[in-house]
Amino acid sequence: FLAAMKVSAVTLLLLGLVAFVFASSCTYGDYDLSGMTIKGSNYYSIAMDGVSYQLNICGAVNTANCSSVPGTAVCQNANGFYYSLGTTTQQTVGPLPTGGYGASVTYGNGLYCANGVPRVSKINVYCDIYAGQGKILSVVENPSCVYNFNMTSIFACPVYNPNPNFQQL
């Protein structure tokens, strides 16, 4: 009985580790956005209509202004008020909503809006071999408290596999 409990405990630990690895993944199909993650403090940024945004792909923005929400991936500065627009703990990576080459990263669990709904960021990253690491093209809040970013990056281009029948063990 004790040996079975040890095996069960080890199995649960391994399953938890596997779940963590997949939950924090920055890949979708043939797309690997991990090369877009900023390790320092020079995050992707854009300012539109007097509001500025800083974001990181598959990583947190470690700024004092948005530090009240751990793991904030997208930070908004609206007239000196800072808001977390989503966290890495609620990150999903999937297909672009319109199809095409690239991937979409969604961050949930941002600060709550006045309507009681947590802020969410949806970042569509389109393949552009000339874009370098990445560049924000636009941001629109629509509907309320949902922030839609469009970016380009060479890392949003499919990863080429010369032998699709190859399986790594």
C-alpha positions in Angstrom: 0.0 0.0 0.0 2.8 2.4 0.9 4.6 1.7 -2.4 1.4 2.4 -4.3 1.0 5.7 -2.6 4.6 6.6 -3.4 4.0 5.7 -7.1 0.8 7.8 -7.1 2.5 10.8 -5.5 5.4 10.6 -8.1 2.8 10.3 -10.9 0.9 13.3 -9.7 4.1 15.3 -9.4 5.1 14.4 -12.9 1.7 15.2 -14.3 1.7 18.6 -12.5 5.2 19.3 -14.0 4.0 18.3 -17.5 0.9 20.5 -17.1 3.0 23.5 -16.0 5.4 23.1 -19.0 2.5 22.9 -21.4 0.6 25.8 -19.7 3.6 28.1 -20.0 4.3 27.1 -23.6 4.9 29.7 -26.2 4.2 27.5 -29.2 1.3 26.6 -31.4 1.6 24.0 -34.1 4.5 25.1 -36.4 4.8 28.5 -34.6 7.3 29.2 -31.8 7.0 32.7 -30.3 9.5 32.2 -27.5 12.1 34.2 -29.4 9.9 37.3 -28.9 10.3 37.2 -25.1 12.1 40.2 -23.8 14.6 39.4 -21.0 15.5 42.9 -20.0 13.3 46.0 -19.7 13.1 47.3 -23.2 9.6 45.8 -23.8 7.4 46.2 -26.9 5.6 49.5 -26.6 3.1 51.7 -28.4 1.4 55.0 -27.6 -2.0 55.9 -29.1 -4.5 58.6 -28.2 -2.5 59.6 -25.1 -2.4 56.1 -23.7 0.8 54.0 -23.7 1.2 50.3 -23.5 4.1 48.0 -22.7 3.9 44.3 -23.3 6.0 41.1 -23.4 5.3 38.0 -25.4 5.3 34.9 -23.2 6.9 36.7 -20.3 6.1 39.4 -17.7 6.8 43.1 -17.9 8.8 43.7 -14.8 7.9 47.4 -14.3 7.2 49.0 -10.9 4.1 50.6 -12.3 2.3 47.4 -12.9 3.9 45.3 -10.2 0.7 45.2 -8.1 -0.4 42.3 -10.3 2.3 39.6 -10.4 3.0 38.2 -13.9 1.6 41.2 -15.7 2.3 40.7 -19.5 0.6 43.8 -20.7 0.7 47.2 -18.9 -1.3 50.3 -19.7 -0.6 53.9 -18.7 -3.7 56.0 -19.0 -3.0 59.5 -17.7 -0.7 58.3 -15.0 -2.9 55.4 -13.9 -1.5 52.0 -14.5 -3.5 48.9 -15.3 -2.6 45.2 -15.8 -4.3 44.1 -19.0 -3.5 40.4 -18.5 -1.1 38.0 -16.9 1.1 35.2 -17.9 -0.8 32.9 -15.5 -3.7 33.1 -17.9 -1.8 32.8 -21.2 -3.0 30.9 -24.2 -1.4 30.6 -27.6 -3.4 29.6 -30.6 -4.2 30.3 -34.3 -4.8 33.8 -35.7 -8.6 34.5 -35.6 -8.5 35.4 -39.3 -6.2 32.5 -40.4 -2.9 33.1 -42.2 0.7 32.8 -41.0 1.2 33.7 -37.4 -0.2 33.0 -33.9 -2.4 34.7 -31.3 -1.5 35.1 -27.7 -4.2 35.9 -25.2 -3.6 37.1 -21.6 -6.6 37.0 -19.2 -6.9 37.9 -15.5 -6.0 41.6 -15.8 -7.3 44.2 -13.3 -11.0 44.5 -13.1 -12.8 47.1 -15.1 -15.6 49.3 -13.7 -18.1 46.8 -15.1 -16.7 44.0 -13.0 -15.0 42.1 -15.8 -11.2 41.5 -15.8 -9.2 43.1 -18.5 -8.0 40.8 -21.4 -5.4 41.3 -24.1 -5.4 39.5 -27.4 -2.2 39.9 -29.4 -2.2 38.8 -33.0 1.4 38.2 -34.2 1.7 38.0 -38.0 4.6 36.5 -39.9 6.9 39.1 -41.3 10.5 38.0 -42.2 11.6 41.6 -42.2 10.1 42.7 -38.8 12.9 41.4 -36.7 12.1 40.3 -33.1 8.8 42.1 -33.1 6.9 45.4 -33.6 3.4 46.5 -32.4 1.4 48.0 -35.3 -1.8 48.9 -33.5 -4.1 48.5 -30.5 -7.8 48.9 -30.2 -10.1 48.4 -27.1 -13.1 46.6 -28.5 -15.3 45.5 -26.8 -14.8 47.4 -23.5 -11.9 46.0 -21.4 -10.6 43.7 -24.3 -7.4 45.1 -25.9 -6.6 43.8 -29.4 -3.0 44.3 -30.5 -1.6 43.6 -33.9 2.1 42.8 -34.2 4.6 41.5 -36.7 7.6 39.3 -36.1 10.0 36.9 -37.8 9.2 34.5 -34.9 5.6 34.3 -36.0 6.7 32.6 -39.2 6.3 28.8 -39.3 9.3 26.8 -38.0 10.6 24.8 -41.0 10.8 21.0 -40.4 12.8 19.5 -43.3 11.5 16.0 -42.5 7.9 16.0 -41.3 8.1 12.2 -40.6 10.9 12.6 -38.1 9.8 12.0 -34.5 12.1 13.0 -31.7 12.0 10.7 -28.6 
